[in-house]
Amino acid sequence: MVQINFAQKEIQCKIVYYGPGMSGKTTNLELIHAKAPDGHRGELTSIATTGERTLYFDYMPLDLGQIAGISTKFQLYTVPGQIYYKSTRRLVLQGVDGIVFVADSSADKMRENKESLADLEDNLKEIGKTVKDLPIVIQYNKRDLPDAMPIEELQRELNPHGFPMTEATATLGDGVFPTLKHLASLVLESVNKGGLATARARTKRRPARARQPVAAAAAATEAPATAVPATPSGGGESPPAQPPADTPPPAKSAAPPAAAPAAEAGDTARHSPRALEDRVVTVKDLNAGQHNKLLMVVGLGALIAALGYFVATQF
């Protein structure tokens, strides 16, 4: 993922060179490190086996100057091409912004190229990405070999997605920098399309929303809208409007129970006076039901007693 530091005005992008073993990934980085100016390159860290193969990865920070006043730095990595280092390749791909797939142009390396491409898709899927989510450039390396396949055939076999391609002979320095420049431009283009604007939006602090006090919220929900009497044109004060004579006086409502102390704004409705009145009404209804049941029991008892008295007096 592109890292943007607006305080230091710096963009850091991660580029990974991917491909089968001995295809020329480390040779690309070694030539870039050798040709880049001293002030624009860092140390080239490489861990290799005795067989001259990259064991883990190569790493080199590369400063490519400034764009719109923001310095751009690329971190270049290679992955081990050997098939049994799959977990290491997946680890190096974490946070990748662009990929250079270095394919061996030799005819007898076609199977390894295809296996490495399939491995790339699997590892990207493991980290939640696809080959369509990232800028990818295919570099057909070792074009100087006598058994190098034609570009048309390589495109048909290795590039079904239609990625941009370059030709290179990394040992001679041909095509190395054009490949890097092409991918770097694609990465920066993707940053300008969404990454930079998104990052700027995230850095802007959103204003905090003021909470409405509980008492004010309750008053706003309970207080009826009061019409302001119009002032006569003569400028005199009009007497307050009196209710009609036949209008009964408003019933005195019992004071609502005391509100719970210090409630959150989200609990305003639950502790509002209207909700409390509804609860009181519900309790009153329950009391009225119990009172009616008691009257029914007493009346039934009186009816049984009267019936017994009538039977006793007649017989």
Secondary structure, DSSP 8 states (H G I E B T S, - for coil): --EEETTTTEEEEEEEEE-STTSSHHHHHHHHHHHS-GGGB---B--B-TTS-BSS--EEEEEEEEETTEEEEEEEEE---SGGGHHHHHHHTTT--EEEEEEE-BGGGHHHHHHHHHHHHHHHHHTT--TTSS-EEEEEE-TTSTTB--HHHHHHHH-TT---EEE-BTTTTBTHHHHHHHHHHHHHHHIIIIIHHHHHHHHS---------HHHHHHHHHS---------TT----------TTS-------------SS--GGGHHHHSHHHHHHHHHHHHHHHHHHHHHHHHHHHHHHHHHHHHHHHHHH-
